[in-house]
Amino acid sequence: MPTIRASELGEYVYCARAWWLRRVAGVEPAGRERRAAGTARHIRHGRLVSFSGGALWAGVFVFVVGLLLWLFS
């Protein structure tokens, strides 16, 4: 018995014909390269967002240390 994934259910609910074409008829949708490039861009963007969050906290830490050094010197 084949496993049905949640993404397949979502695809079927969105467009049953597209699901049938892909899963039963074996027709792949056009634009595979474009989707792969978009996925790569999203991954790169996610890494930049994570880095910027770390940079923000590093900046706050440096500011607090500088403020404490200024106050107690």
N, CA, C and O atoms as a MOPAC input file, in Angstrom:
PM7 MOZYME 1SCF
protein

 N      0.84800 1    -1.18100 1     0.00000 1
 C      0.00000 1     0.00000 1     0.00000 1
 C      0.89100 1     1.24100 1     0.00000 1
 O      1.76300 1     1.36300 1     0.86000 1
 N      0.69700 1     2.15000 1    -0.93000 1
 C      1.54200 1     3.34700 1    -0.99400 1
 C      1.23300 1     4.32200 1     0.14200 1
 O      0.09900 1     4.41800 1     0.61100 1
 N      2.25600 1     5.03200 1     0.56600 1
 C      2.10600 1     6.03400 1     1.61700 1
 C      1.61200 1     7.34300 1     1.01100 1
 O      2.12400 1     7.79300 1    -0.01500 1
 N      0.63100 1     7.94200 1     1.64200 1
 C      0.10700 1     9.23400 1     1.19400 1
 C      0.62500 1    10.28700 1     2.16000 1
 O      0.34800 1    10.23900 1     3.35900 1
 N      1.37800 1    11.23400 1     1.62600 1
 C      1.95300 1    12.29900 1     2.44400 1
 C      0.98000 1    13.47100 1     2.54200 1
 O      0.08100 1    13.62900 1     1.71600 1
 N      1.18000 1    14.28000 1     3.56600 1
 C      0.32300 1    15.45100 1     3.77300 1
 C      0.42400 1    16.40800 1     2.59200 1
 O     -0.56700 1    17.02900 1     2.20900 1
 N      1.61600 1    16.53100 1     2.01500 1
 C      1.77800 1    17.43300 1     0.87200 1
 C      0.94100 1    16.95800 1    -0.31600 1
 O      0.43100 1    17.77200 1    -1.08500 1
 N      0.80200 1    15.63600 1    -0.46300 1
 C     -0.04300 1    15.10100 1    -1.53100 1
 C     -1.50300 1    15.45100 1    -1.29400 1
 O     -2.21900 1    15.80300 1    -2.23200 1
 N     -1.94400 1    15.35800 1    -0.05600 1
 C     -3.33000 1    15.73100 1     0.25600 1
 C     -3.58100 1    17.19600 1    -0.06500 1
 O     -4.61100 1    17.55200 1    -0.63700 1
 N     -2.62000 1    18.04700 1     0.31400 1
 C     -2.75300 1    19.46500 1     0.01400 1
 C     -2.78500 1    19.72700 1    -1.48000 1
 O     -3.55200 1    20.56100 1    -1.96000 1
 N     -1.93700 1    18.99700 1    -2.22000 1
 C     -1.92100 1    19.14100 1    -3.67500 1
 C     -3.25700 1    18.70300 1    -4.27300 1
 O     -3.77700 1    19.34900 1    -5.18200 1
 N     -3.80600 1    17.60900 1    -3.76200 1
 C     -5.08100 1    17.10800 1    -4.26000 1
 C     -6.22000 1    18.08500 1    -3.96300 1
 O     -7.06200 1    18.34700 1    -4.82300 1
 N     -6.23900 1    18.62200 1    -2.74200 1
 C     -7.29300 1    19.56600 1    -2.36200 1
 C     -7.19800 1    20.82600 1    -3.21900 1
 O     -8.21500 1    21.38100 1    -3.63400 1
 N     -5.96000 1    21.27600 1    -3.48100 1
 C     -5.77200 1    22.48000 1    -4.28900 1
 C     -6.22500 1    22.25200 1    -5.72400 1
 O     -6.94100 1    23.07900 1    -6.28900 1
 N     -5.80300 1    21.11000 1    -6.33100 1
 C     -6.19100 1    20.82900 1    -7.71600 1
 C     -6.09600 1    19.32400 1    -7.95400 1
 O     -5.00900 1    18.77600 1    -8.13900 1
 N     -7.23800 1    18.68200 1    -7.94600 1
 C     -7.27200 1    17.23100 1    -8.11900 1
 C     -6.71500 1    16.81100 1    -9.47800 1
 O     -6.08300 1    15.76000 1    -9.59100 1
 N     -6.94200 1    17.60600 1   -10.48400 1
 C     -6.43000 1    17.27400 1   -11.82700 1
 C     -4.90400 1    17.31900 1   -11.85300 1
 O     -4.27400 1    16.43400 1   -12.43300 1
 N     -4.30500 1    18.32800 1   -11.23800 1
 C     -2.84800 1    18.41900 1   -11.17600 1
 C     -2.27600 1    17.22700 1   -10.40600 1
 O     -1.24300 1    16.67800 1   -10.79100 1
 N     -2.93700 1    16.82900 1    -9.33000 1
 C     -2.49300 1    15.66200 1    -8.56600 1
 C     -2.52600 1    14.41900 1    -9.43900 1
 O     -1.57400 1    13.63800 1    -9.45600 1
 N     -3.62400 1    14.23700 1   -10.16500 1
 C     -3.76500 1    13.06700 1   -11.02900 1
 C     -2.69300 1    13.07000 1   -12.11600 1
 O     -2.07400 1    12.04000 1   -12.38300 1
 N     -2.47200 1    14.22500 1   -12.74200 1
 C     -1.46100 1    14.30400 1   -13.80100 1
 C     -0.07500 1    13.93900 1   -13.27500 1
 O      0.69900 1    13.26700 1   -13.95700 1
 N      0.22400 1    14.37800 1   -12.08200 1
 C      1.55600 1    14.12700 1   -11.52900 1
 C      1.69100 1    12.70700 1   -10.99500 1
 O      2.67300 1    12.02700 1   -11.29200 1
 N      0.72700 1    12.25400 1   -10.21800 1
 C      0.86000 1    10.96200 1    -9.52300 1
 C      0.43700 1     9.76500 1   -10.37100 1
 O      1.03200 1     8.69300 1   -10.25200 1
 N     -0.56000 1     9.91900 1   -11.21300 1
 C     -1.07700 1     8.78900 1   -11.99000 1
 C     -0.50400 1     8.79500 1   -13.40200 1
 O      0.00800 1     7.77700 1   -13.86800 1
 N     -0.58500 1     9.92300 1   -14.08100 1
 C     -0.12500 1     9.99000 1   -15.47300 1
 C      1.38400 1    10.18600 1   -15.57600 1
 O      1.95500 1     9.96100 1   -16.64300 1
 N      2.04800 1    10.60200 1   -14.49000 1
 C      3.49500 1    10.75500 1   -14.50300 1
 C      3.99100 1    12.00600 1   -15.20300 1
 O      5.15900 1    12.07200 1   -15.58800 1
 N      3.13000 1    12.99900 1   -15.37500 1
 C      3.52200 1    14.24600 1   -16.03800 1
 C      4.08500 1    15.19100 1   -14.98300 1
 O      3.41700 1    15.49100 1   -13.99300 1
 N      5.32100 1    15.66200 1   -15.19500 1
 C      5.94100 1    16.60800 1   -14.26700 1
 C      5.60100 1    18.03400 1   -14.69700 1
 O      5.60400 1    18.33300 1   -15.89200 1
 N      5.31000 1    18.91200 1   -13.74800 1
 C      5.00600 1    20.29500 1   -14.10600 1
 C      6.24600 1    21.01200 1   -14.63700 1
 O      7.37400 1    20.67000 1   -14.28200 1
 N      6.02800 1    21.98900 1   -15.47400 1
 C      7.13000 1    22.77500 1   -16.03600 1
 C      7.71200 1    23.69300 1   -14.96200 1
 O      7.05100 1    23.99800 1   -13.96900 1
 N      8.92900 1    24.12100 1   -15.16700 1
 C      9.54800 1    25.08800 1   -14.26600 1
 C     10.33700 1    24.47300 1   -13.13100 1
 O     10.51900 1    25.12100 1   -12.10100 1
 N     10.81000 1    23.25300 1   -13.27800 1
 C     11.55100 1    22.59400 1   -12.20100 1
 C     12.79800 1    23.40000 1   -11.82100 1
 O     13.08900 1    23.56900 1   -10.63700 1
 N     13.53500 1    23.89800 1   -12.82500 1
 C     14.75300 1    24.66100 1   -12.55100 1
 C     14.43200 1    25.94700 1   -11.80100 1
 O     15.15600 1    26.34900 1   -10.89100 1
 N     13.34200 1    26.57900 1   -12.19600 1
 C     12.94300 1    27.82900 1   -11.54200 1
 C     12.56900 1    27.58700 1   -10.08100 1
 O     12.92200 1    28.37900 1    -9.20800 1
 N     11.85600 1    26.49300 1    -9.81700 1
 C     11.50200 1    26.16400 1    -8.42700 1
 C     12.74600 1    25.83500 1    -7.61600 1
 O     12.85100 1    26.23300 1    -6.45600 1
 N     13.69300 1    25.10700 1    -8.21500 1
 C     14.93500 1    24.76900 1    -7.50600 1
 C     15.71600 1    26.04100 1    -7.17600 1
 O     16.26600 1    26.16300 1    -6.08100 1
 N     15.76800 1    26.99000 1    -8.11400 1
 C     16.45700 1    28.25900 1    -7.85700 1
 C     15.75200 1    29.03900 1    -6.74500 1
 O     16.41100 1    29.63900 1    -5.89600 1
 N     14.42800 1    29.03300 1    -6.74600 1
 C     13.66700 1    29.71400 1    -5.69600 1
 C     13.88900 1    29.08500 1    -4.33400 1
 O     13.99800 1    29.78900 1    -3.33000 1
 N     13.95700 1    27.76300 1    -4.29500 1
 C     14.22800 1    27.06500 1    -3.03600 1
 C     15.61100 1    27.43100 1    -2.51700 1
 O     15.78700 1    27.67400 1    -1.32400 1
 N     16.59800 1    27.47100 1    -3.42000 1
 C     17.96000 1    27.84900 1    -3.01600 1
 C     17.98400 1    29.27900 1    -2.48800 1
 O     18.66500 1    29.56200 1    -1.50200 1
 N     17.25100 1    30.17700 1    -3.13200 1
 C     17.19900 1    31.56800 1    -2.65500 1
 C     16.55000 1    31.66000 1    -1.28200 1
 O     17.00100 1    32.43700 1    -0.44000 1
 N     15.50000 1    30.88200 1    -1.04200 1
 C     14.85300 1    30.89500 1     0.26800 1
 C     15.79500 1    30.36500 1     1.35300 1
 O     15.82500 1    30.89900 1     2.46200 1
 N     16.55100 1    29.33200 1     1.04300 1
 C     17.51000 1    28.79100 1     2.01300 1
 C     18.57100 1    29.84100 1     2.33400 1
 O     18.90500 1    30.05400 1     3.50000 1
 N     19.10100 1    30.49800 1     1.29600 1
 C     20.11900 1    31.53500 1     1.48900 1
 C     19.54900 1    32.68600 1     2.32400 1
 O     20.22000 1    33.19500 1     3.22200 1
 N     18.32100 1    33.09000 1     2.03000 1
 C     17.68700 1    34.17200 1     2.78500 1
 C     17.50400 1    33.77300 1     4.24900 1
 O     17.74000 1    34.58300 1     5.14500 1
 N     17.08900 1    32.53800 1     4.49500 1
 C     16.92600 1    32.06100 1     5.86900 1
 C     18.22500 1    32.11200 1     6.64700 1
 O     18.23700 1    32.46100 1     7.82800 1
 N     19.33900 1    31.75700 1     5.97700 1
 C     20.63600 1    31.82900 1     6.64300 1
 C     21.00400 1    33.27300 1     6.97600 1
 O     21.53800 1    33.55300 1     8.05000 1
 N     20.71600 1    34.18800 1     6.04900 1
 C     21.00700 1    35.59700 1     6.30700 1
 C     20.16500 1    36.14400 1     7.45500 1
 O     20.65500 1    36.93300 1     8.26200 1
 N     18.92100 1    35.73500 1     7.53100 1
 C     18.04900 1    36.17700 1     8.62600 1
 C     18.58600 1    35.65400 1     9.95600 1
 O     18.61300 1    36.38800 1    10.94400 1
 N     19.01100 1    34.39500 1     9.98900 1
 C     19.58500 1    33.83100 1    11.21600 1
 C     20.84700 1    34.57800 1    11.61700 1
 O     21.04200 1    34.89700 1    12.79000 1
 N     21.70600 1    34.85600 1    10.63800 1
 C     22.94200 1    35.58300 1    10.91600 1
 C     22.65000 1    36.98000 1    11.43500 1
 O     23.30600 1    37.43800 1    12.37000 1
 N     21.68100 1    37.66200 1    10.84800 1
 C     21.38300 1    39.02700 1    11.28100 1
 C     20.84500 1    39.04000 1    12.71500 1
 O     21.10900 1    39.97900 1    13.46500 1
 N     20.09600 1    38.01000 1    13.09600 1
 C     19.62100 1    37.92400 1    14.48000 1
 C     20.78100 1    37.76600 1    15.44500 1
 O     20.80200 1    38.39500 1    16.50400 1
 N     21.75700 1    36.92300 1    15.08300 1
 C     22.94700 1    36.75500 1    15.92200 1
 C     23.76900 1    38.02900 1    15.98500 1
 O     24.29200 1    38.37900 1    17.04300 1
 N     23.89000 1    38.73300 1    14.84800 1
 C     24.64200 1    39.98700 1    14.81300 1
 C     23.96000 1    41.04000 1    15.68600 1
 O     24.63100 1    41.82900 1    16.35100 1
 N     22.64200 1    41.05000 1    15.68300 1
 C     21.90900 1    42.00400 1    16.52600 1
 C     22.21400 1    41.76400 1    18.00100 1
 O     22.50200 1    42.70700 1    18.73900 1
 N     22.15200 1    40.49500 1    18.43500 1
 C     22.43100 1    40.18800 1    19.84200 1
 C     23.88300 1    40.47600 1    20.19300 1
 O     24.16700 1    40.91300 1    21.30800 1
 N     24.80100 1    40.24200 1    19.27300 1
 C     26.21000 1    40.57400 1    19.51700 1
 C     26.36300 1    42.08300 1    19.68900 1
 O     27.11300 1    42.53600 1    20.55400 1
 N     25.66300 1    42.85300 1    18.87900 1
 C     25.71100 1    44.30300 1    19.00300 1
 C     25.15100 1    44.78500 1    20.32700 1
 O     25.70900 1    45.69100 1    20.94600 1
 N     24.05800 1    44.19000 1    20.76300 1
 C     23.46200 1    44.55600 1    22.05800 1
 C     24.44500 1    44.23600 1    23.18300 1
 O     24.61600 1    45.02800 1    24.11000 1
 N     25.08300 1    43.08200 1    23.09700 1
 C     26.05900 1    42.68000 1    24.11600 1
 C     27.22600 1    43.66700 1    24.17800 1
 O     27.62000 1    44.10100 1    25.26100 1
 N     27.77100 1    44.01700 1    23.02200 1
 C     28.88900 1    44.96700 1    22.97800 1
 C     28.44700 1    46.32400 1    23.52400 1
 O     29.20300 1    46.96900 1    24.25000 1
 N     27.25300 1    46.75800 1    23.19000 1
 C     26.74100 1    48.02700 1    23.70200 1
 C     26.64000 1    48.01000 1    25.22300 1
 O     27.06800 1    48.95400 1    25.88800 1
 N     26.07400 1    46.93600 1    25.77500 1
 C     25.90800 1    46.84200 1    27.22800 1
 C     27.26200 1    46.80800 1    27.92000 1
 O     27.45500 1    47.47100 1    28.93900 1
 N     28.20400 1    46.03800 1    27.37300 1
 C     29.54200 1    45.99700 1    27.97300 1
 C     30.18300 1    47.37600 1    27.91200 1
 O     30.78100 1    47.82100 1    28.89200 1
 N     30.06900 1    48.05900 1    26.77800 1
 C     30.63000 1    49.41100 1    26.66400 1
 C     29.98100 1    50.37300 1    27.64000 1
 O     30.66600 1    51.18900 1    28.25600 1
 N     28.66400 1    50.28700 1    27.78700 1
 C     27.95600 1    51.15500 1    28.71600 1
 C     28.40900 1    50.89700 1    30.15600 1
 O     28.61800 1    51.84000 1    30.91900 1
 N     28.55900 1    49.62500 1    30.52800 1
 C     29.00900 1    49.29600 1    31.88200 1
 C     30.43900 1    49.77900 1    32.11700 1
 O     30.75100 1    50.28700 1    33.19300 1
 N     31.30000 1    49.62500 1    31.12700 1
 C     32.67100 1    50.11000 1    31.27000 1
 C     32.68800 1    51.62500 1    31.40900 1
 O     33.48000 1    52.15600 1    32.18700 1
 N     31.84600 1    52.32600 1    30.68400 1
 C     31.78700 1    53.78800 1    30.75400 1
 C     31.26000 1    54.23900 1    32.12200 1
 O     31.77500 1    55.18600 1    32.71600 1
 N     30.21200 1    53.53400 1    32.61500 1
 C     29.61200 1    53.92100 1    33.88600 1
 C     30.55400 1    53.67200 1    35.07100 1
 O     30.57100 1    54.46000 1    36.01700 1
 N     31.33000 1    52.59600 1    35.02900 1
 C     32.15400 1    52.21600 1    36.16800 1
 C     33.63300 1    52.56100 1    35.99800 1
 O     34.47900 1    52.01700 1    36.70700 1
 N     33.94400 1    53.44200 1    35.08300 1
 C     35.35500 1    53.82500 1    34.93500 1
 C     35.59900 1    55.22500 1    35.43000 1
 O     36.73000 1    55.70900 1    35.38000 1

